[in-house]
Amino acid sequence: MNTNMLNNFATQKNISDLINRGYYFIESETGFLACNTYGNGRMAEPVQIIDYLESFVTPKNLKGKKIIVTAGPTIERIDPVRYISNDSSGKMGYAIARVARNRGAEVTLISGPSNLEKIGGIRSIDIKSADDLFTAINDVFLENEVLIMAAAPADYKVVNKTHIKIKSSSIPEIQLSKNKDIISHFASIKEDRLVIGFAAETNDLIENASLKLKKKNLDYIIANDVSKPGAGFNVDTNIASIISSEKIVNLPLMSKYELADEILNLI
């Protein structure tokens, strides 16, 4: 056994001994090292260290809970370069997933296209269309206890989409059909599971959200007026009302992470 192998063995044994004594480690990253070699040994990025510490110090009051969180938009193809979508960034769903993980839950995050960083320590499933979202939820629904539907699936899909690019010289007639009402489907078969939905409105917020709560058989609905400054898509804050069949709780402007905590308290 050469010196390098002996040193590596001793290091691994020391780490193992420290873990057995109750010490915790933030894993190193793989990449280019100071000695101009490529391998494992880079210090984790500061954002990863902060993320680990936040998770470490958060009370694990959701330990043992299995939660599905959906996030982001879906896209419905018109042709290979064009599609129908919406302004959802995924920030609300990602915040819920991260806070749920920090609080000890076993999280499955199902996300439409998003530019947000992946979250460590959770199961992530990437989807594109509303049909993809339905299939992904269906695959894991029975093994989970909670569904939090923060995604914004498209209401319609294109019937006559093409596999070649539509030339800009023509004006296509786009035929649409209604997508599945995903949250209604799963709320109808939920049994003792908790199903929480969202209502992004621009008028008659409480009236429209309360109607959606009842019509879709939800346990709670998180309603927000996306026309208000600081609420809705592509911002880090939100102004929401939590509505159930018994009461309405109006919340002030807060970060999406703070709102995630309020939502998870419902569990």
ABEGO torsion letter per residue (X at the ends): XBAAAAAAAAAAAAAAAAAAAGBBBBBBBBEBBAAGBBEBGBBBBAAAAAAAAAAAABBBAABGBBBBBBBEBBBBBABAABBBBBABAGAAAAAAAAAAAAAGBBBBBBBBBBABBBBBGBBBBBBABAAAAAAAAAAAAAABABBBBABBBBABBBAABBABBBBAABBBBBBBBBBBBAAAAAAAAAEABBBBBBBBBABGAAAAAAAAAAAAGBABBBBBBAABBGBEBGBABBBBBBBBAABBBBBBBBBAAAAAAAAAAAX
